[in-house]
Amino acid sequence: MPTTVIKSIGATGRDYSTFAAWEAAGPSDITAAGTDEVWIGEAYDDADFDEIVDIIGTVTDSTHYREIRPATGHKYDVKTDTGVAILKTFGGSETPATVVNIREAHFRLRGIRISIDEATSVEYELVQVTRNGTNDVVIDSVVCWQLYGSSLVANEFCIRVVRGDNCLVSNCIVIGPTSEFDEGPAVGIAVSATATNSKIGNNNVRKVNQSGSVGVGIDVSAAPSTCQVINNVVTECLTDFSFGSGTHSTNASSDSTATGTGSVTNVVEDDIWIDAGNRNFEVVDGSDIEDSGTDLTGAVPLDFEGRTRNADSSGHEMGAYDGSVSFATATASGDGSGLSGDLDAVGALAGTSNGLASPSADLDAVGALAGTSAGAASLSALLDAVGALAGTSNGLAAPSADLDAVGALAGTSAGSGTQSGALDAVGALSGTSNGLSAPSADLDAVGALAGTSNGLAAPSA
């Protein structure tokens, strides 16, 4: 059994300050004939990495390999643009360059962002695999987000598998430039003719489009027949997919290029992803890419967030994210099941960007939902906020008036002057066809109002 050696990469106090320094320090042979190790570089989001990394020189095998990954809590979060990232700045005099060039068999690259800040015309690859022979390289949950480029260059790739055998690219997210006026990469993910048995599975690619001139989301047109392209979602590229003779199935495209068994075409981003423009690629409940994919758990057991794929046994999603969420609970940290999830649902209903963990925060969220300039920190203030939410011209100071406001908010023709009447009004507000006469039913209606998948079972909820 090999010994796992973990070295930290980051600012002062870490084992190494750069990825290149970690790579250079690697033993020449980590197989059983050498040091008998697995060599891990764990990166921390406490340093600015502006570098080129060339992975080469260590003898490895399937159980003795090197890996770059983020430390716990430092994985790149594409939704919030936080976490470990390599942002390479080109000054204008560089020759064609690769930011991370993998020339070592069995190498694994996971969970970081790789981008360039291109000042002039430079041909680049963000990640490239150039190892001859059996390489078994894994590129998983890597984000390639192009900031901008000032010149249109045809030979620019985000992830490119050039040579070798049995490379896996999975759960990766490729995003084009941040402005429609900036040039992006020419190709999102590409496989060349000299790369055999490549597997491209469960990736998201969007907006690979160089001003309408060049731009292919996934290009395997030159790849050999052993290439497999499965469960990928590509949108808003000049051409989403360009296939060759390999296997391609259960993919999705916003144009008509996602051919193959089980694939879907002409998808609309707003119908399949919660908020692609803000990099939230959670799958929309009921969309075309939900439960429509192929089982790849043998090679891709987890999704981009590290969640077990098909955990609910309902089917496999296309793309980098598994599971699906409704719009009402998309921004909540909980899942809507149980008290904490329901409180999070209130936060989602109020449009807050994170879940709510305490009663005071939930009261504040109700205040925010009502459009008040300050959160509601007390019961009386909360009741006043309900009045504001109901569109009354003045705050409500008495329970009876507040109950009446609930009736007005529900669209009833008369205010509700009793507790039971107010509860019935909540039922009307939630769109139920009849009034609610039992507290449990009324609480369920509140859950429905918040967009949760189940009712609220506790009085506090």
C-alpha positions as CSV (number, residue, x, y, z in Angstrom):
1,M,0.0,0.0,0.0
2,P,1.6,3.3,-1.1
3,T,2.1,6.1,1.4
4,T,0.1,9.3,0.6
5,V,2.3,12.4,0.8
6,I,0.3,15.6,1.0
7,K,2.1,18.9,0.5
8,S,0.5,22.3,0.8
9,I,0.7,25.0,-2.0
10,G,-0.1,28.6,-1.2
11,A,1.1,31.7,0.6
12,T,3.8,32.0,3.3
13,G,3.7,29.0,5.6
14,R,2.8,26.5,3.0
15,D,5.2,23.8,1.8
16,Y,5.4,25.4,-1.6
17,S,4.4,28.9,-2.9
18,T,3.7,27.8,-6.5
19,F,2.4,24.8,-8.4
20,A,5.6,24.7,-10.4
21,A,7.7,24.5,-7.2
22,W,5.6,21.5,-6.0
23,E,6.0,19.8,-9.4
24,A,9.7,20.2,-9.4
25,A,10.1,18.8,-6.0
26,G,8.4,15.5,-6.9
27,P,10.4,12.3,-6.6
28,S,11.7,10.8,-9.9
29,D,9.9,7.5,-9.2
30,I,7.0,7.0,-6.8
31,T,6.1,3.4,-7.9
32,A,6.8,0.4,-5.6
33,A,10.2,0.3,-7.2
34,G,10.9,3.8,-6.0
35,T,9.4,5.7,-3.0
36,D,6.1,3.8,-3.1
37,E,4.0,6.9,-2.7
38,V,0.9,8.9,-3.9
39,W,2.1,12.5,-4.2
40,I,-0.6,15.1,-3.6
41,G,-0.4,18.9,-3.9
42,E,-3.2,20.6,-2.0
43,A,-3.7,24.2,-3.0
44,Y,-5.0,27.0,-0.8
45,D,-6.9,30.1,-1.9
46,D,-4.5,32.4,-0.1
47,A,-2.2,33.1,-3.0
48,D,-2.3,34.5,-6.5
49,F,-1.1,31.9,-8.9
50,D,0.2,33.5,-12.1
51,E,2.3,30.7,-13.6
52,I,2.8,28.0,-16.2
53,V,2.9,24.5,-14.9
54,D,4.6,21.7,-16.7
55,I,3.8,18.2,-15.3
56,I,6.6,15.8,-16.3
57,G,9.4,13.7,-14.9
58,T,7.9,11.3,-12.3
59,V,7.6,7.6,-12.9
60,T,4.0,6.6,-12.0
61,D,1.5,3.8,-12.4
62,S,-2.2,3.3,-11.7
63,T,-1.8,3.2,-7.9
64,H,1.2,5.5,-7.6
65,Y,0.3,8.9,-9.1
66,R,0.5,12.6,-8.6
67,E,-2.5,14.9,-8.2
68,I,-3.2,18.6,-7.8
69,R,-6.4,19.4,-5.9
70,P,-7.7,22.1,-3.6
71,A,-7.5,21.8,0.1
72,T,-10.7,21.2,2.0
73,G,-12.8,24.4,1.8
74,H,-10.7,25.9,-1.0
75,K,-12.3,24.2,-4.1
76,Y,-13.1,26.7,-6.8
77,D,-16.8,27.6,-6.5
78,V,-18.0,28.7,-10.0
79,K,-21.2,30.3,-8.6
80,T,-19.3,32.7,-6.2
81,D,-16.0,32.9,-8.1
82,T,-14.0,32.0,-5.1
83,G,-11.4,29.3,-4.5
84,V,-8.1,28.2,-6.0
85,A,-7.4,29.6,-9.4
86,I,-4.5,30.0,-11.8
87,L,-4.8,33.2,-13.7
88,K,-2.0,33.5,-16.1
89,T,-1.2,37.0,-17.4
90,F,0.5,37.3,-20.8
91,G,2.5,40.4,-21.4
92,G,2.6,40.3,-25.2
93,S,6.0,38.7,-26.1
94,E,5.2,35.1,-25.3
95,T,5.2,32.3,-27.8
96,P,2.2,29.9,-27.9
97,A,1.8,28.6,-24.4
98,T,0.0,26.1,-22.3
99,V,-0.9,27.0,-18.8
100,V,-1.0,23.5,-17.4
101,N,0.7,20.9,-19.7
102,I,0.3,17.3,-18.5
103,R,3.1,15.1,-19.9
104,E,3.0,12.5,-17.1
105,A,1.0,9.3,-17.0
106,H,-1.8,8.8,-14.4
107,F,-1.8,12.5,-13.4
108,R,-5.0,13.9,-11.8
109,L,-6.1,17.5,-11.9
110,R,-9.1,18.4,-9.9
111,G,-11.2,21.3,-8.5
112,I,-9.4,24.5,-9.5
113,R,-10.0,27.3,-12.0
114,I,-7.6,28.0,-14.9
115,S,-7.9,31.1,-16.9
116,I,-5.8,33.7,-18.8
117,D,-5.7,37.4,-18.9
118,E,-4.6,37.9,-22.5
119,A,-3.1,41.2,-23.3
120,T,-2.3,40.5,-27.0
121,S,-2.5,37.7,-29.5
122,V,-1.2,34.5,-27.9
123,E,-2.1,31.0,-29.0
124,Y,-2.9,29.1,-25.8
125,E,-4.3,26.0,-24.2
126,L,-5.5,26.3,-20.6
127,V,-5.0,22.5,-20.0
128,Q,-3.4,20.2,-22.4
129,V,-2.5,16.4,-22.3
130,T,0.5,15.5,-24.4
131,R,1.7,12.2,-22.8
132,N,2.3,9.5,-25.4
133,G,1.2,5.9,-24.7
134,T,-1.0,4.9,-21.9
135,N,-1.6,8.1,-19.8
136,D,-4.8,7.4,-17.7
137,V,-4.9,11.2,-17.0
138,V,-8.0,12.5,-15.2
139,I,-9.2,16.1,-15.5
140,D,-12.2,16.5,-13.2
141,S,-14.2,19.4,-11.9
142,V,-11.9,22.0,-13.5
143,V,-13.3,25.4,-14.5
144,C,-11.9,27.1,-17.5
145,W,-13.3,30.6,-17.5
146,Q,-11.9,32.9,-20.1
147,L,-11.8,36.5,-19.0
148,Y,-11.0,38.1,-22.3
149,G,-8.8,38.2,-25.3
150,S,-7.9,41.1,-27.4
151,S,-7.3,39.3,-30.7
152,L,-9.0,36.5,-32.6
153,V,-6.7,33.5,-32.7
154,A,-7.9,30.2,-34.2
155,N,-5.7,27.8,-32.2
156,E,-6.9,28.5,-28.7
157,F,-8.3,25.7,-26.5
158,C,-9.6,25.4,-23.0
159,I,-9.0,21.7,-22.6
160,R,-7.2,19.7,-25.3
161,V,-6.2,16.0,-25.3
162,V,-3.5,15.8,-27.9
163,R,-1.9,12.4,-27.4
164,G,-2.0,9.3,-25.2
165,D,-4.5,6.7,-24.3
166,N,-7.5,6.6,-21.9
167,C,-7.8,10.2,-20.8
168,L,-10.9,11.2,-18.8
169,V,-12.4,14.7,-18.9
170,S,-15.4,14.9,-16.5
171,N,-17.5,17.5,-14.6
172,C,-15.6,20.3,-16.1
173,I,-17.1,23.7,-16.8
174,V,-15.9,25.8,-19.7
175,I,-17.2,29.4,-20.0
176,G,-16.5,31.9,-22.7
177,P,-15.5,35.6,-22.2
178,T,-17.4,37.8,-19.8
179,S,-18.3,40.4,-22.5
180,E,-19.8,39.8,-25.9
181,F,-17.2,42.3,-27.2
182,D,-14.2,40.1,-26.0
183,E,-12.7,37.3,-27.9
184,G,-13.0,33.8,-26.4
185,P,-11.4,30.5,-27.0
186,A,-11.7,28.8,-30.4
187,V,-12.6,25.4,-28.8
188,G,-13.9,24.4,-25.4
189,I,-12.9,20.7,-25.2
190,A,-11.0,19.0,-28.0
191,V,-9.6,15.5,-28.7
192,S,-7.0,15.0,-31.4
193,A,-6.4,12.1,-33.8
194,T,-3.5,10.8,-31.7
195,A,-5.5,10.4,-28.5
196,T,-7.1,7.0,-28.2
197,N,-9.9,5.9,-25.9
198,S,-10.6,9.3,-24.6
199,K,-13.8,9.8,-22.5
200,I,-15.5,13.2,-22.4
201,G,-18.4,12.9,-19.9
202,N,-20.7,15.1,-17.9
203,N,-19.2,18.5,-18.8
204,N,-20.8,21.9,-19.3
205,V,-19.6,24.3,-22.1
206,R,-21.1,27.6,-22.9
207,K,-20.4,30.7,-25.0
208,V,-17.4,29.5,-26.9
209,N,-17.7,32.0,-29.7
210,Q,-15.1,34.3,-31.2
211,S,-17.3,37.1,-32.5
212,G,-19.2,34.8,-34.8
213,S,-16.1,33.6,-36.6
214,V,-14.7,30.6,-34.6
215,G,-16.1,28.6,-31.8
216,V,-16.8,24.9,-31.1
217,G,-17.9,23.8,-27.7
218,I,-16.7,20.2,-28.0
219,D,-14.7,19.2,-31.0
220,V,-13.9,15.5,-31.5
221,S,-14.2,15.6,-35.3
222,A,-10.6,14.3,-35.7
223,A,-10.7,11.9,-32.8
224,P,-10.4,8.2,-33.4
225,S,-13.4,5.9,-33.3
226,T,-12.6,4.9,-29.7
227,C,-13.5,8.4,-28.4
228,Q,-16.6,8.6,-26.2
229,V,-18.6,11.8,-25.7
230,I,-21.5,11.3,-23.3
231,N,-23.7,13.3,-21.0
232,N,-22.3,16.7,-22.0
233,V,-24.3,20.0,-22.2
234,V,-23.1,22.7,-24.6
235,T,-24.9,26.0,-25.2
236,E,-24.6,29.3,-27.1
237,C,-21.4,28.4,-29.0
238,L,-21.0,29.2,-32.7
239,T,-21.1,25.4,-33.1
240,D,-22.0,23.4,-30.0
241,F,-20.6,19.9,-31.1
242,S,-18.4,18.7,-33.9
243,F,-18.4,14.9,-33.9
244,G,-16.3,12.4,-35.7
245,S,-16.5,8.6,-35.8
246,G,-16.5,7.9,-32.1
247,T,-19.4,7.2,-29.7
248,H,-21.7,10.2,-28.9
249,S,-24.9,9.9,-27.1
250,T,-27.2,11.5,-24.4
251,N,-25.7,15.0,-25.0
252,A,-27.6,18.3,-25.2
253,S,-27.1,21.4,-27.4
254,S,-28.7,24.7,-27.9
255,D,-28.3,24.2,-31.7
256,S,-29.0,21.0,-33.7
257,T,-25.5,19.4,-33.4
258,A,-26.1,17.1,-30.4
259,T,-26.8,14.0,-32.5
260,G,-26.7,10.5,-31.2
261,T,-29.0,8.2,-29.2
262,G,-30.8,10.0,-26.4
263,S,-29.5,13.4,-27.2
264,V,-31.6,16.6,-27.1
265,T,-31.2,19.6,-29.3
266,N,-32.3,23.3,-29.3
267,V,-32.4,23.5,-25.5
268,V,-32.7,26.9,-23.9
269,E,-30.4,27.8,-21.0
270,D,-33.1,29.2,-18.9
271,D,-35.1,26.0,-19.2
272,I,-32.3,23.7,-18.1
273,W,-30.0,25.7,-15.7
274,I,-31.0,27.8,-12.8
275,D,-29.0,30.9,-13.8
276,A,-26.3,30.3,-16.5
277,G,-25.5,34.0,-16.7
278,N,-24.4,33.9,-13.1
279,R,-22.7,30.5,-13.4
280,N,-25.4,28.6,-11.5
281,F,-25.6,25.3,-13.5
282,E,-27.8,23.4,-11.1
283,V,-30.3,21.5,-13.2
284,V,-33.9,22.8,-13.3
285,D,-36.4,20.3,-12.0
286,G,-38.3,18.8,-14.9
287,S,-35.9,20.0,-17.6
288,D,-34.8,18.0,-20.7
289,I,-31.4,17.2,-19.1
290,E,-32.8,15.8,-15.9
291,D,-32.7,12.0,-15.6
292,S,-31.9,11.8,-19.3
293,G,-28.3,10.8,-19.2
294,T,-26.3,7.6,-19.3
295,D,-24.9,5.8,-16.2
296,L,-21.2,6.8,-16.1
297,T,-20.8,6.3,-12.4
298,G,-18.0,3.7,-13.0
299,A,-15.9,6.5,-14.3
300,V,-17.7,9.6,-12.9
301,P,-19.1,8.6,-9.5
302,L,-19.5,12.2,-8.2
303,D,-20.7,15.5,-9.7
304,F,-19.0,18.9,-9.8
305,E,-20.1,19.6,-6.2
306,G,-18.8,16.2,-4.9
307,R,-22.3,14.8,-4.6
308,T,-22.9,11.1,-5.4
309,R,-24.5,10.8,-8.8
310,N,-28.0,9.4,-9.0
311,A,-28.3,9.4,-5.2
312,D,-32.1,9.5,-5.5
313,S,-32.1,6.5,-7.9
314,S,-34.3,8.5,-10.3
315,G,-31.8,8.7,-13.2
316,H,-28.6,10.4,-14.4
317,E,-28.4,14.0,-15.3
318,M,-26.5,15.4,-18.3
319,G,-23.9,17.9,-17.5
320,A,-21.6,18.6,-14.5
321,Y,-24.3,18.7,-11.8
322,D,-26.4,15.9,-10.5
323,G,-29.9,16.3,-9.0
324,S,-32.4,19.0,-9.7
325,V,-33.8,22.0,-7.9
326,S,-36.8,24.3,-8.3
327,F,-36.4,28.0,-8.9
328,A,-37.9,28.7,-5.5
329,T,-35.2,26.9,-3.6
330,A,-32.3,27.3,-6.0
331,T,-30.4,29.9,-3.9
332,A,-31.2,28.3,-0.5
333,S,-28.5,26.3,1.3
334,G,-31.0,23.7,2.4
335,D,-33.0,21.3,0.3
336,G,-36.5,22.1,1.7
337,S,-36.7,19.0,3.7
338,G,-37.1,19.5,7.5
339,L,-37.2,22.6,9.5
340,S,-33.8,24.0,8.5
341,G,-34.6,23.4,4.8
342,D,-37.9,25.2,5.2
343,L,-36.3,28.2,6.8
344,D,-33.9,28.3,3.9
345,A,-36.9,28.2,1.5
346,V,-38.1,31.4,3.2
347,G,-34.7,32.9,2.4
348,A,-35.1,31.8,-1.3
349,L,-38.6,33.3,-1.4
350,A,-37.2,36.6,-0.1
351,G,-34.5,36.5,-2.8
352,T,-31.6,36.3,-0.4
353,S,-28.4,34.8,-1.7
354,N,-27.8,32.4,1.2
355,G,-29.9,30.2,3.5
356,L,-31.1,31.5,6.8
357,A,-29.9,29.8,9.9
358,S,-31.6,31.7,12.7
359,P,-35.1,32.9,13.5
360,S,-34.0,36.5,13.6
361,A,-32.5,36.1,10.1
362,D,-35.8,34.6,8.9
363,L,-37.8,37.5,10.4
364,D,-35.4,39.9,8.6
365,A,-36.0,38.0,5.4
366,V,-39.8,38.5,5.8
367,G,-39.0,42.2,6.2
368,A,-36.9,42.2,3.1
369,L,-39.7,40.4,1.2
370,A,-42.1,43.1,2.3
371,G,-39.8,45.7,0.9
372,T,-38.9,47.3,4.2
373,S,-35.6,49.2,4.4
374,A,-34.7,47.4,7.6
375,G,-35.2,43.8,8.7
376,A,-38.0,43.0,11.1
377,A,-36.2,42.3,14.4
378,S,-39.3,41.9,16.6
379,L,-42.7,40.4,16.5
380,S,-44.5,43.7,16.2
381,A,-42.1,44.8,13.4
382,L,-42.7,41.5,11.7
383,L,-46.5,42.0,11.8
384,D,-46.0,45.5,10.4
385,A,-43.9,43.9,7.6
386,V,-46.8,41.6,6.8
387,G,-49.0,44.7,6.6
388,A,-46.5,46.3,4.2
389,L,-46.4,43.1,2.1
390,A,-50.2,43.2,1.9
391,G,-50.1,46.7,0.5
392,T,-51.7,48.5,3.4
393,S,-51.0,52.1,3.8
394,N,-50.0,52.0,7.4
395,G,-48.3,49.5,9.7
396,L,-50.4,47.1,11.7
397,A,-50.2,47.3,15.4
398,A,-52.9,44.8,16.6
399,P,-53.2,41.1,16.0
400,S,-56.7,41.5,14.6
401,A,-55.5,44.0,12.0
402,D,-52.6,41.8,11.1
403,L,-54.9,38.9,10.5
404,D,-57.1,41.1,8.4
405,A,-54.0,42.0,6.3
406,V,-53.3,38.3,5.8
407,G,-56.8,38.1,4.4
408,A,-56.2,41.1,2.1
409,L,-52.9,39.6,1.0
410,A,-54.7,36.4,0.1
411,G,-57.2,38.3,-2.1
412,T,-60.2,37.5,0.1
413,S,-63.1,39.9,-0.1
414,A,-63.2,40.3,3.7
415,G,-60.5,40.5,6.3
416,S,-59.9,37.5,8.5
417,G,-60.7,38.5,12.0
418,T,-59.9,35.3,13.8
419,Q,-57.0,33.0,14.0
420,S,-58.8,30.3,12.1
421,G,-59.9,32.8,9.4
422,A,-56.3,34.0,9.0
423,L,-55.1,30.4,8.6
424,D,-57.7,29.9,6.0
425,A,-56.4,33.0,4.2
426,V,-53.0,31.5,4.2
427,G,-54.5,28.5,2.4
428,A,-56.0,30.9,-0.2
429,L,-52.7,32.7,-0.6
430,S,-50.9,29.4,-1.3
431,G,-53.3,28.7,-4.1
432,T,-55.2,25.8,-2.4
433,S,-58.8,25.2,-3.6
434,N,-60.4,25.2,-0.2
435,G,-59.8,26.9,3.2
436,L,-57.6,25.2,5.7
437,S,-59.2,24.3,9.1
438,A,-56.4,22.4,10.8
439,P,-53.0,23.9,11.9
440,S,-51.1,21.1,10.2
441,A,-52.7,21.8,6.9
442,D,-52.1,25.5,7.3
443,L,-48.5,24.9,8.0
444,D,-48.3,22.7,4.9
445,A,-49.7,25.7,3.0
446,V,-46.9,27.9,4.3
447,G,-44.4,25.3,3.0
448,A,-46.1,25.4,-0.4
449,L,-46.0,29.2,-0.4
450,A,-42.2,29.1,0.1
451,G,-41.8,26.6,-2.7
452,T,-40.7,23.7,-0.6
453,S,-41.5,20.2,-1.6
454,N,-43.0,19.2,1.7
455,G,-45.0,21.0,4.4
456,L,-43.6,22.5,7.5
457,A,-44.0,20.2,10.5
458,A,-42.9,22.4,13.4
459,P,-44.7,25.4,14.9
460,S,-41.5,27.4,14.7
461,A,-41.4,26.7,11.0
